[in-house]
Amino acid sequence: MTPEQQQLLTEWQGKVRRAQIAHYAAANRCDRRQRYLGVPVITFSAITGATIFADVSDKRLFLAIGVASVATAILAGLQTFLQLPDRAEKHRAAAQRYGDLKRQCDAVLANAPTPADGAIDSIRIQWDAANKSSPLAVSSIWVRQSQ
């Protein structure tokens, strides 16, 4: 392996590691947002459901129940529209692909004097495929990974 090839692989190793971390962070962000939407939906649903059996003569309480009911519908709609669990799973799968690429870079660099023929081309091809099949990670996550 030439020094240039070794330097290229070392750079790729860092870049795929950064992509792996960014996609795991994006998956965690989706999970957090799902909880932020899910907990209020459950809470408001329970409250509005329980009031069906109550005699609500107080106008303020009636208005509060109406607001909670509307908020429940909006938050439930957001949960469905944003598809956060699906997005989180796609980011986790992408992170795993980038992790596999990093381990391949590690293995090739460990055998630096005599890497397998076509190892660098194989990594490049797999990296291109991973980039095409991966969802975009939010730019703020990429910025944090470069600092």
DSSP file (Angstrom, degrees, kcal/mol; ACC not computed):
  #  RESIDUE AA STRUCTURE BP1 BP2  ACC     N-H-->O    O-->H-N    N-H-->O    O-->H-N    TCO  KAPPA ALPHA  PHI   PSI    X-CA   Y-CA   Z-CA
    1    1 A M              0   0    0      0, 0.0   113,-0.0     0, 0.0   111,-0.0   0.000 360.0 360.0 360.0 134.1    0.0    0.0    0.0
    2    2 A T     >  -     0   0    0      1,-0.1     4,-2.3     4,-0.0     5,-0.2  -0.404 360.0-112.9 -78.7 159.7    1.4    3.4   -0.9
    3    3 A P  H  > S+     0   0    0      0, 0.0     4,-2.4     0, 0.0     5,-0.2   0.857 119.0  55.3 -59.8 -33.5    1.5    6.2    1.6
    4    4 A E  H  > S+     0   0    0      2,-0.2     4,-2.5     1,-0.2     5,-0.1   0.909 108.2  47.3 -66.0 -41.1   -1.1    8.1   -0.4
    5    5 A Q  H  > S+     0   0    0      2,-0.2     4,-2.6     1,-0.2    -1,-0.2   0.899 111.8  50.7 -65.5 -40.2   -3.5    5.1   -0.2
    6    6 A Q  H  X S+     0   0    0     -4,-2.3     4,-2.0     2,-0.2    -2,-0.2   0.907 111.5  47.6 -64.5 -41.0   -2.9    4.8    3.5
    7    7 A Q  H  X S+     0   0    0     -4,-2.4     4,-2.2     2,-0.2    -2,-0.2   0.907 111.1  51.8 -65.7 -41.4   -3.6    8.5    4.0
    8    8 A L  H  X S+     0   0    0     -4,-2.5     4,-2.7     1,-0.2    -2,-0.2   0.931 110.8  47.4 -60.3 -46.6   -6.7    8.2    1.9
    9    9 A L  H  X S+     0   0    0     -4,-2.6     4,-2.7     1,-0.2    -1,-0.2   0.876 109.5  53.4 -63.7 -37.5   -8.0    5.3    4.0
   10   10 A T  H  X S+     0   0    0     -4,-2.0     4,-1.7     2,-0.2    -1,-0.2   0.903 110.9  46.8 -64.3 -40.3   -7.2    7.1    7.2
   11   11 A E  H  X S+     0   0    0     -4,-2.2     4,-2.2     2,-0.2    -2,-0.2   0.923 112.9  48.9 -65.6 -44.6   -9.3   10.1    6.0
   12   12 A W  H  X S+     0   0    0     -4,-2.7     4,-3.0     1,-0.2     5,-0.3   0.901 106.3  57.7 -61.5 -40.2  -12.1    7.8    4.9
   13   13 A Q  H  X S+     0   0    0     -4,-2.7     4,-1.6     1,-0.2    -1,-0.2   0.916 109.1  44.8 -56.2 -45.8  -12.0    6.1    8.2
   14   14 A G  H  X S+     0   0    0     -4,-1.7     4,-2.1     2,-0.2    -1,-0.2   0.885 113.5  50.2 -66.8 -39.1  -12.6    9.4   10.0
   15   15 A K  H  X S+     0   0    0     -4,-2.2     4,-2.3     2,-0.2    -2,-0.2   0.907 111.3  46.2 -69.1 -42.0  -15.4   10.5    7.6
   16   16 A V  H  X S+     0   0    0     -4,-3.0     4,-2.3     2,-0.2    -1,-0.2   0.852 111.8  53.1 -70.8 -30.9  -17.4    7.2    7.9
   17   17 A R  H  X S+     0   0    0     -4,-1.6     4,-2.5    -5,-0.3    -2,-0.2   0.914 109.3  49.1 -64.7 -42.8  -17.0    7.3   11.7
   18   18 A R  H  X S+     0   0    0     -4,-2.1     4,-2.4     2,-0.2    -2,-0.2   0.902 111.5  49.0 -63.4 -41.3  -18.4   10.9   11.6
   19   19 A A  H  X S+     0   0    0     -4,-2.3     4,-2.3     2,-0.2    -2,-0.2   0.900 110.2  52.2 -64.7 -40.1  -21.3    9.7    9.4
   20   20 A Q  H  X S+     0   0    0     -4,-2.3     4,-2.1     1,-0.2    -2,-0.2   0.940 111.9  44.9 -60.1 -48.4  -21.9    6.8   11.8
   21   21 A I  H  X S+     0   0    0     -4,-2.5     4,-2.4     1,-0.2    -2,-0.2   0.899 112.0  52.8 -63.7 -41.4  -22.1    9.1   14.8
   22   22 A A  H  X S+     0   0    0     -4,-2.4     4,-2.3     1,-0.2    -1,-0.2   0.893 110.1  47.4 -63.4 -40.2  -24.3   11.6   13.0
   23   23 A H  H  X S+     0   0    0     -4,-2.3     4,-2.3     2,-0.2    -1,-0.2   0.874 111.1  50.3 -72.7 -35.5  -26.8    8.9   12.0
   24   24 A Y  H  X S+     0   0    0     -4,-2.1     4,-2.3    -5,-0.2    -2,-0.2   0.911 111.8  49.3 -64.3 -39.5  -26.9    7.5   15.5
   25   25 A A  H  X S+     0   0    0     -4,-2.4     4,-2.2     2,-0.2    -2,-0.2   0.898 110.3  50.5 -64.7 -39.6  -27.5   11.0   16.8
   26   26 A A  H  X S+     0   0    0     -4,-2.3     4,-2.2     2,-0.2    -2,-0.2   0.897 109.8  50.5 -65.1 -39.5  -30.3   11.6   14.3
   27   27 A A  H  X S+     0   0    0     -4,-2.3     4,-2.3     1,-0.2    -2,-0.2   0.922 111.0  48.7 -63.2 -43.4  -31.9    8.3   15.4
   28   28 A N  H  X S+     0   0    0     -4,-2.3     4,-2.5     1,-0.2    -2,-0.2   0.881 109.2  53.0 -63.9 -37.5  -31.8    9.4   19.0
   29   29 A R  H  X S+     0   0    0     -4,-2.2     4,-2.5     2,-0.2    -1,-0.2   0.916 109.0  49.2 -63.8 -43.1  -33.2   12.8   18.1
   30   30 A C  H  X S+     0   0    0     -4,-2.2     4,-2.1     2,-0.2    -2,-0.2   0.915 111.2  50.0 -62.0 -42.9  -36.2   11.1   16.3
   31   31 A D  H  X S+     0   0    0     -4,-2.3     4,-1.9     2,-0.2    -2,-0.2   0.920 111.0  49.2 -61.1 -44.0  -36.7    8.8   19.4
   32   32 A R  H  X S+     0   0    0     -4,-2.5     4,-2.4     1,-0.2    -2,-0.2   0.928 111.2  48.9 -61.7 -45.2  -36.7   11.8   21.7
   33   33 A R  H  X S+     0   0    0     -4,-2.5     4,-1.8     1,-0.2     5,-0.2   0.857 107.3  55.8 -65.2 -34.4  -39.2   13.7   19.5
   34   34 A Q  H  X S+     0   0    0     -4,-2.1     4,-2.9     2,-0.2    -1,-0.2   0.912 109.8  46.0 -63.0 -41.3  -41.5   10.7   19.4
   35   35 A R  H  X S+     0   0    0     -4,-1.9     4,-2.5     2,-0.2    -2,-0.2   0.909 108.7  55.7 -66.8 -40.5  -41.5   10.7   23.2
   36   36 A Y  H  < S+     0   0    0     -4,-2.4    -1,-0.2     1,-0.2    -2,-0.2   0.832 117.8  35.4 -62.5 -31.0  -42.1   14.4   23.4
   37   37 A L  H  X S+     0   0    0     -4,-1.8     4,-1.6    -5,-0.2    -2,-0.2   0.847 116.9  53.3 -86.1 -37.7  -45.2   14.0   21.2
   38   38 A G  H  X S+     0   0    0     -4,-2.9     4,-2.4    -5,-0.2     5,-0.2   0.885 102.4  54.5 -69.3 -41.8  -46.3   10.6   22.6
   39   39 A V  H  X S+     0   0    0     -4,-2.5     4,-2.6     1,-0.2    -1,-0.2   0.940 110.9  44.8 -62.7 -48.0  -46.5   11.5   26.3
   40   40 A P  H  > S+     0   0    0      0, 0.0     4,-3.3     0, 0.0     5,-0.3   0.892 111.4  54.4 -63.4 -35.8  -48.8   14.5   25.8
   41   41 A V  H  X S+     0   0    0     -4,-1.6     4,-2.3     2,-0.2    -2,-0.2   0.941 111.8  44.0 -61.1 -45.6  -51.0   12.5   23.4
   42   42 A I  H  X S+     0   0    0     -4,-2.4     4,-2.2     2,-0.2    -1,-0.2   0.927 116.8  46.6 -63.8 -44.9  -51.4    9.7   26.0
   43   43 A T  H  X S+     0   0    0     -4,-2.6     4,-2.3    -5,-0.2    -2,-0.2   0.949 115.4  43.6 -64.2 -50.3  -52.0   12.2   28.8
   44   44 A F  H  X S+     0   0    0     -4,-3.3     4,-2.9     1,-0.2     5,-0.3   0.871 112.9  53.4 -65.9 -36.0  -54.5   14.4   26.9
   45   45 A S  H  X S+     0   0    0     -4,-2.3     4,-2.4    -5,-0.3    -1,-0.2   0.919 109.9  47.7 -63.7 -42.4  -56.3   11.3   25.6
   46   46 A A  H  X S+     0   0    0     -4,-2.2     4,-2.3    -5,-0.2    -2,-0.2   0.921 114.0  47.2 -63.9 -43.0  -56.7   10.0   29.1
   47   47 A I  H  X S+     0   0    0     -4,-2.3     4,-1.4     2,-0.2    -2,-0.2   0.956 116.0  42.4 -64.8 -50.1  -58.0   13.3   30.4
   48   48 A T  H  < S+     0   0    0     -4,-2.9     4,-0.4     1,-0.2    -1,-0.2   0.860 114.7  52.1 -67.8 -33.2  -60.4   13.9   27.6
   49   49 A G  H >< S+     0   0    0     -4,-2.4     3,-1.0    -5,-0.3     4,-0.3   0.890 107.9  51.4 -67.4 -38.6  -61.6   10.3   27.7
   50   50 A A  H >< S+     0   0    0     -4,-2.3     3,-1.1     1,-0.2    -1,-0.2   0.796 100.3  63.5 -69.1 -27.5  -62.2   10.4   31.4
   51   51 A T  G >< S+     0   0    0     -4,-1.4     3,-1.0     1,-0.2    -1,-0.2   0.621  81.5  79.7 -75.9 -10.3  -64.3   13.5   31.1
   52   52 A I  G <  S+     0   0    0     -3,-1.0    -1,-0.2    -4,-0.4    -2,-0.2   0.869  98.4  43.6 -60.0 -33.7  -66.9   11.7   29.0
   53   53 A F  G <  S+     0   0    0     -3,-1.1     2,-0.3    -4,-0.3    -1,-0.2   0.457 101.8  89.2 -91.2  -1.5  -68.2   10.3   32.3
   54   54 A A  S <  S-     0   0    0     -3,-1.0     2,-0.9    -4,-0.2    -3,-0.0  -0.660  78.3-123.8 -98.6 152.7  -68.1   13.6   34.1
   55   55 A D        -     0   0    0     -2,-0.3     2,-1.0     2,-0.0     3,-0.2  -0.844  29.5-166.2 -92.5 107.6  -70.7   16.3   34.4
   56   56 A V        +     0   0    0     -2,-0.9    -2,-0.0     1,-0.2    -5,-0.0  -0.803  30.8 145.5-103.2  98.3  -68.9   19.3   33.1
   57   57 A S        +     0   0    0     -2,-1.0     2,-0.5     5,-0.0    -1,-0.2   0.625  46.2  94.4-103.8 -18.7  -71.0   22.4   34.0
   58   58 A D     >  -     0   0    0     -3,-0.2     4,-2.4     1,-0.2     5,-0.2  -0.635  67.0-149.4 -76.9 123.5  -68.1   24.8   34.6
   59   59 A K  H  > S+     0   0    0     -2,-0.5     4,-2.4     1,-0.2     5,-0.2   0.864  95.1  53.2 -64.4 -36.7  -67.4   26.7   31.4
   60   60 A R  H  > S+     0   0    0      2,-0.2     4,-2.4     1,-0.2    -1,-0.2   0.918 111.3  45.6 -65.6 -42.0  -63.7   27.0   32.1
   61   61 A L  H  > S+     0   0    0      2,-0.2     4,-2.3     1,-0.2    -2,-0.2   0.902 112.1  52.0 -65.9 -40.6  -63.3   23.3   32.6
   62   62 A F  H  X S+     0   0    0     -4,-2.4     4,-1.9     1,-0.2    -2,-0.2   0.904 111.3  47.2 -61.6 -41.8  -65.3   22.6   29.5
   63   63 A L  H  X S+     0   0    0     -4,-2.4     4,-2.5     2,-0.2    -2,-0.2   0.897 110.5  52.0 -66.6 -41.5  -63.1   24.9   27.5
   64   64 A A  H  X S+     0   0    0     -4,-2.4     4,-2.4     1,-0.2    -2,-0.2   0.894 109.6  49.3 -62.9 -39.7  -59.9   23.3   29.0
   65   65 A I  H  X S+     0   0    0     -4,-2.3     4,-2.3     2,-0.2    -1,-0.2   0.897 110.3  51.3 -66.5 -39.5  -61.2   19.9   27.9
   66   66 A G  H  X S+     0   0    0     -4,-1.9     4,-2.2     2,-0.2    -2,-0.2   0.912 110.6  48.2 -63.0 -42.6  -61.9   21.2   24.5
   67   67 A V  H  X S+     0   0    0     -4,-2.5     4,-2.9     1,-0.2    -2,-0.2   0.915 111.7  49.9 -64.1 -43.2  -58.4   22.6   24.2
   68   68 A A  H  X S+     0   0    0     -4,-2.4     4,-2.2     1,-0.2    -1,-0.2   0.879 109.9  51.7 -62.5 -37.6  -56.9   19.3   25.4
   69   69 A S  H  X S+     0   0    0     -4,-2.3     4,-1.9     2,-0.2    -2,-0.2   0.912 112.1  45.0 -66.1 -42.8  -59.0   17.4   22.8
   70   70 A V  H  X S+     0   0    0     -4,-2.2     4,-2.4     2,-0.2    -2,-0.2   0.913 112.5  51.8 -66.3 -43.2  -57.8   19.6   20.0
   71   71 A A  H  X S+     0   0    0     -4,-2.9     4,-2.8     1,-0.2     5,-0.3   0.889 107.8  53.3 -61.2 -38.7  -54.2   19.4   21.2
   72   72 A T  H  X S+     0   0    0     -4,-2.2     4,-2.5     1,-0.2     5,-0.2   0.931 109.8  47.3 -60.8 -45.9  -54.6   15.6   21.3
   73   73 A A  H  X S+     0   0    0     -4,-1.9     4,-2.1     2,-0.2    -2,-0.2   0.906 113.8  47.6 -63.6 -41.8  -55.7   15.5   17.7
   74   74 A I  H  X S+     0   0    0     -4,-2.4     4,-2.3     2,-0.2    -2,-0.2   0.946 114.3  45.2 -65.9 -48.4  -52.9   17.9   16.5
   75   75 A L  H  X S+     0   0    0     -4,-2.8     4,-2.3     1,-0.2    -2,-0.2   0.887 113.0  50.5 -64.6 -39.1  -50.2   15.9   18.3
   76   76 A A  H  X S+     0   0    0     -4,-2.5     4,-1.9    -5,-0.3    -1,-0.2   0.894 110.3  51.0 -65.4 -38.7  -51.5   12.6   17.1
   77   77 A G  H  X S+     0   0    0     -4,-2.1     4,-2.8    -5,-0.2    -2,-0.2   0.900 109.3  50.4 -63.7 -40.8  -51.6   13.9   13.6
   78   78 A L  H  X S+     0   0    0     -4,-2.3     4,-2.9     2,-0.2     5,-0.3   0.903 107.0  54.6 -63.4 -41.3  -48.0   15.1   13.9
   79   79 A Q  H  X>S+     0   0    0     -4,-2.3     4,-1.1     1,-0.2     5,-0.5   0.927 113.5  42.0 -57.3 -44.7  -46.9   11.7   15.2
   80   80 A T  H  <5S+     0   0    0     -4,-1.9    -2,-0.2     2,-0.2    -1,-0.2   0.927 116.8  47.0 -68.9 -45.2  -48.4   10.1   12.1
   81   81 A F  H  <5S+     0   0    0     -4,-2.8    -2,-0.2     1,-0.2    -3,-0.2   0.905 112.5  47.3 -66.0 -43.6  -47.1   12.7    9.7
   82   82 A L  H  <5S-     0   0    0     -4,-2.9    -1,-0.2    -5,-0.2    -2,-0.2   0.728  85.3-155.4 -75.2 -21.9  -43.6   12.9   10.9
   83   83 A Q  T  X5 +     0   0    0     -4,-1.1     4,-2.2    -5,-0.3     5,-0.2   0.894  23.6 171.7  48.1  48.6  -43.1    9.0   11.0
   84   84 A L  H  >< +     0   0    0     -5,-0.5     4,-2.6     1,-0.2     5,-0.2   0.855  68.1  53.5 -61.8 -40.5  -40.4    9.4   13.6
   85   85 A P  H  > S+     0   0    0      0, 0.0     4,-2.1     0, 0.0    -1,-0.2   0.917 111.4  47.2 -62.7 -39.6  -40.0    5.7   14.5
   86   86 A D  H  > S+     0   0    0      2,-0.2     4,-2.1     1,-0.2    -2,-0.2   0.921 113.0  48.5 -64.6 -43.7  -39.5    4.8   10.8
   87   87 A R  H  X S+     0   0    0     -4,-2.2     4,-2.2     1,-0.2    -1,-0.2   0.902 109.8  52.3 -63.9 -40.3  -37.0    7.7   10.4
   88   88 A A  H  X S+     0   0    0     -4,-2.6     4,-2.3     1,-0.2    -1,-0.2   0.918 109.5  49.4 -61.6 -43.0  -35.1    6.6   13.5
   89   89 A E  H  X S+     0   0    0     -4,-2.1     4,-2.4     1,-0.2    -1,-0.2   0.887 109.2  51.9 -65.4 -38.6  -34.8    3.0   12.2
   90   90 A K  H  X S+     0   0    0     -4,-2.1     4,-2.1     2,-0.2    -1,-0.2   0.898 110.4  48.7 -64.1 -39.8  -33.5    4.3    8.8
   91   91 A H  H  X S+     0   0    0     -4,-2.2     4,-2.6     2,-0.2    -2,-0.2   0.894 110.3  51.3 -66.8 -39.3  -30.9    6.3   10.6
   92   92 A R  H  X S+     0   0    0     -4,-2.3     4,-2.1     2,-0.2    -2,-0.2   0.915 110.0  49.3 -63.1 -41.7  -29.9    3.3   12.8
   93   93 A A  H  X S+     0   0    0     -4,-2.4     4,-2.0     2,-0.2    -2,-0.2   0.907 111.7  49.2 -63.8 -40.8  -29.5    1.2    9.7
   94   94 A A  H  X S+     0   0    0     -4,-2.1     4,-2.5     1,-0.2     5,-0.2   0.916 109.0  52.5 -63.7 -42.7  -27.4    3.9    8.0
   95   95 A A  H  X S+     0   0    0     -4,-2.6     4,-2.2     1,-0.2    -1,-0.2   0.889 108.5  50.9 -60.9 -38.7  -25.2    4.1   11.1
   96   96 A Q  H  X S+     0   0    0     -4,-2.1     4,-2.3     2,-0.2    -1,-0.2   0.897 108.7  51.2 -66.5 -39.2  -24.6    0.4   11.0
   97   97 A R  H  X S+     0   0    0     -4,-2.0     4,-2.0     1,-0.2    -2,-0.2   0.926 112.1  46.4 -62.6 -43.3  -23.6    0.6    7.3
   98   98 A Y  H  X S+     0   0    0     -4,-2.5     4,-2.3     1,-0.2    -2,-0.2   0.859 109.9  54.4 -68.2 -33.8  -21.1    3.3    8.1
   99   99 A G  H  X S+     0   0    0     -4,-2.2     4,-2.2    -5,-0.2    -1,-0.2   0.901 106.8  51.2 -63.8 -40.5  -19.9    1.3   11.1
  100  100 A D  H  X S+     0   0    0     -4,-2.3     4,-1.9     1,-0.2    -2,-0.2   0.911 109.8  50.2 -61.3 -42.1  -19.2   -1.7    8.8
  101  101 A L  H  X S+     0   0    0     -4,-2.0     4,-2.4     2,-0.2    -2,-0.2   0.899 108.4  52.1 -63.8 -40.2  -17.3    0.6    6.4
  102  102 A K  H  X S+     0   0    0     -4,-2.3     4,-2.6     1,-0.2    -1,-0.2   0.922 108.8  50.0 -62.4 -43.0  -15.2    1.9    9.3
  103  103 A R  H  X S+     0   0    0     -4,-2.2     4,-2.4     1,-0.2    -1,-0.2   0.859 108.9  52.7 -64.5 -33.9  -14.3   -1.6   10.4
  104  104 A Q  H  X S+     0   0    0     -4,-1.9     4,-2.5     2,-0.2    -1,-0.2   0.914 109.2  48.9 -66.5 -41.1  -13.3   -2.4    6.8
  105  105 A C  H  X S+     0   0    0     -4,-2.4     4,-2.7     2,-0.2     5,-0.2   0.924 110.8  51.7 -61.0 -43.5  -11.0    0.6    6.8
  106  106 A D  H  X S+     0   0    0     -4,-2.6     4,-2.1     1,-0.2    -2,-0.2   0.924 110.7  47.8 -57.2 -45.6   -9.6   -0.6   10.1
  107  107 A A  H  X S+     0   0    0     -4,-2.4     4,-1.3     2,-0.2    -2,-0.2   0.906 112.6  47.3 -65.9 -42.3   -8.9   -4.0    8.7
  108  108 A V  H  < S+     0   0    0     -4,-2.5     3,-0.3     1,-0.2    -1,-0.2   0.918 113.3  48.7 -66.4 -41.8   -7.3   -2.7    5.5
  109  109 A L  H >< S+     0   0    0     -4,-2.7     3,-1.4     1,-0.2    -1,-0.2   0.840 106.5  57.1 -66.9 -31.7   -5.1   -0.3    7.5
  110  110 A A  H 3< S+     0   0    0     -4,-2.1    -1,-0.2     1,-0.3    -2,-0.2   0.822 112.1  41.8 -66.9 -29.7   -4.2   -3.1    9.9
  111  111 A N  T >< S+     0   0    0     -4,-1.3     3,-1.0    -3,-0.3    -1,-0.3  -0.136  81.7 144.8-103.3  35.6   -2.9   -5.1    6.9
  112  112 A A  T <   +     0   0    0     -3,-1.4    -1,-0.2     1,-0.3    -2,-0.1   0.790  61.6  54.0 -51.5 -42.6   -1.3   -1.9    5.4
  113  113 A P  T 3  S+     0   0    0      0, 0.0    -1,-0.3     0, 0.0    -2,-0.1   0.906 128.0  16.1 -63.3 -36.7    1.8   -3.4    3.8
  114  114 A T  S <  S+     0   0    0     -3,-1.0    -2,-0.1    -6,-0.1     3,-0.1  -0.573  78.8 177.7-136.9  73.2   -0.2   -5.9    1.8
  115  115 A P        -     0   0    0      0, 0.0     3,-0.1     0, 0.0    -7,-0.1  -0.334  43.6 -86.9 -71.6 159.8   -3.9   -5.1    1.6
  116  116 A A    >   -     0   0    0      1,-0.1     3,-1.9     2,-0.1     4,-0.3  -0.342  54.9 -92.0 -62.8 145.7   -6.2   -7.3   -0.4
  117  117 A D  T 3  S+     0   0    0      1,-0.3    -1,-0.1     2,-0.1    -3,-0.0  -0.370 110.7  10.5 -60.2 133.4   -6.4   -6.4   -4.1
  118  118 A G  T 3> S+     0   0    0     -3,-0.1     4,-2.5    -2,-0.1    -1,-0.3   0.573  86.0 130.3  76.6   9.6   -9.3   -4.0   -4.7
  119  119 A A  H <> S+     0   0    0     -3,-1.9     4,-2.2     1,-0.2     5,-0.2   0.914  73.9  46.6 -63.5 -42.4   -9.9   -3.4   -1.0
  120  120 A I  H  > S+     0   0    0     -4,-0.3     4,-2.4     2,-0.2    -1,-0.2   0.920 113.5  48.5 -67.1 -42.6   -9.9    0.4   -1.5
  121  121 A D  H  > S+     0   0    0      1,-0.2     4,-2.5     2,-0.2    -1,-0.2   0.894 110.0  52.9 -63.2 -38.8  -12.2    0.2   -4.5
  122  122 A S  H  X S+     0   0    0     -4,-2.5     4,-2.4     2,-0.2    -2,-0.2   0.916 109.9  47.6 -62.6 -43.4  -14.6   -2.1   -2.6
  123  123 A I  H  X S+     0   0    0     -4,-2.2     4,-2.5     2,-0.2    -2,-0.2   0.918 111.6  50.8 -63.9 -43.0  -14.8    0.3    0.3
  124  124 A R  H  X S+     0   0    0     -4,-2.4     4,-2.4     2,-0.2    -2,-0.2   0.919 111.2  47.9 -61.0 -44.3  -15.4    3.2   -2.1
  125  125 A I  H  X S+     0   0    0     -4,-2.5     4,-2.1     1,-0.2    -1,-0.2   0.918 113.7  46.6 -64.0 -44.1  -18.2    1.3   -3.9
  126  126 A Q  H  X S+     0   0    0     -4,-2.4     4,-2.4     2,-0.2    -1,-0.2   0.859 111.0  52.8 -67.0 -34.6  -19.9    0.4   -0.6
  127  127 A W  H  X S+     0   0    0     -4,-2.5     4,-2.5     2,-0.2    -2,-0.2   0.920 108.3  50.0 -66.6 -43.3  -19.5    3.9    0.7
  128  128 A D  H  X S+     0   0    0     -4,-2.4     4,-2.0     1,-0.2    -2,-0.2   0.915 111.7  48.7 -59.3 -43.2  -21.3    5.3   -2.4
  129  129 A A  H  X S+     0   0    0     -4,-2.1     4,-1.9     1,-0.2    -2,-0.2   0.899 110.5  50.9 -64.4 -40.4  -24.1    2.7   -1.9
  130  130 A A  H  X S+     0   0    0     -4,-2.4     4,-0.9     1,-0.2    -2,-0.2   0.907 109.3  50.9 -63.8 -41.2  -24.4    3.7    1.7
  131  131 A N  H  < S+     0   0    0     -4,-2.5     3,-0.4     1,-0.2    -1,-0.2   0.894 111.4  48.1 -63.0 -39.2  -24.6    7.4    0.8
  132  132 A K  H  < S+     0   0    0     -4,-2.0    -1,-0.2     1,-0.2    -2,-0.2   0.837 116.4  41.7 -70.9 -32.8  -27.4    6.7   -1.7
  133  133 A S  H  < S+     0   0    0     -4,-1.9    -1,-0.2    -5,-0.1    -2,-0.2   0.482  97.5  92.7 -95.8  -2.2  -29.5    4.5    0.6
  134  134 A S  S  < S-     0   0    0     -4,-0.9   -43,-0.1    -3,-0.4     2,-0.1  -0.683  75.1-120.0 -95.4 144.0  -29.1    6.6    3.8
  135  135 A P        -     0   0    0      0, 0.0     2,-0.3     0, 0.0    -1,-0.1  -0.385  42.1 -93.2 -70.2 159.2  -31.5    9.4    4.9
  136  136 A L        -     0   0    0     -2,-0.1     2,-0.3     1,-0.0   -45,-0.1  -0.571  35.5-136.7 -74.7 133.7  -30.1   12.8    5.3
  137  137 A A        -     0   0    0     -2,-0.3  -114,-0.1     1,-0.1     5,-0.1  -0.691  35.8 -92.6 -86.1 146.1  -28.9   13.6    8.7
  138  138 A V    >>  -     0   0    0     -2,-0.3     4,-1.4  -116,-0.2     3,-1.1  -0.295  30.9-125.7 -60.3 138.7  -29.8   17.1   10.0
  139  139 A S  H 3> S+     0   0    0      1,-0.3     4,-2.3     2,-0.2     5,-0.2   0.817 108.1  60.9 -60.1 -32.3  -27.1   19.7    9.2
  140  140 A S  H 3> S+     0   0    0      1,-0.2     4,-1.8     2,-0.2    -1,-0.3   0.838 103.0  52.2 -65.4 -30.2  -26.9   20.8   12.9
  141  141 A I  H <> S+     0   0    0     -3,-1.1     4,-1.7     2,-0.2    -1,-0.2   0.912 108.7  49.7 -69.6 -41.6  -25.9   17.2   13.8
  142  142 A W  H  X S+     0   0    0     -4,-1.4     4,-1.2     1,-0.2    -2,-0.2   0.890 108.3  53.7 -63.3 -38.8  -23.1   17.2   11.2
  143  143 A V  H >X S+     0   0    0     -4,-2.3     4,-0.6     1,-0.2     3,-0.5   0.921 108.3  49.4 -62.4 -43.7  -21.8   20.6   12.5
  144  144 A R  H >< S+     0   0    0     -4,-1.8     3,-0.7     1,-0.2    -1,-0.2   0.844 107.7  55.2 -63.7 -33.2  -21.6   19.1   16.1
  145  145 A Q  H 3< S+     0   0    0     -4,-1.7    -1,-0.2     1,-0.2    -2,-0.2   0.764 105.0  52.8 -72.2 -24.2  -19.7   16.1   14.8
  146  146 A S  H <<        0   0    0     -4,-1.2    -1,-0.2    -3,-0.5    -2,-0.2   0.557 360.0 360.0 -88.4  -7.4  -17.0   18.3   13.1
  147  147 A Q    <<        0   0    0     -3,-0.7    -1,-0.2    -4,-0.6    -2,-0.2   0.468 360.0 360.0 -91.7 360.0  -16.3   20.2   16.3
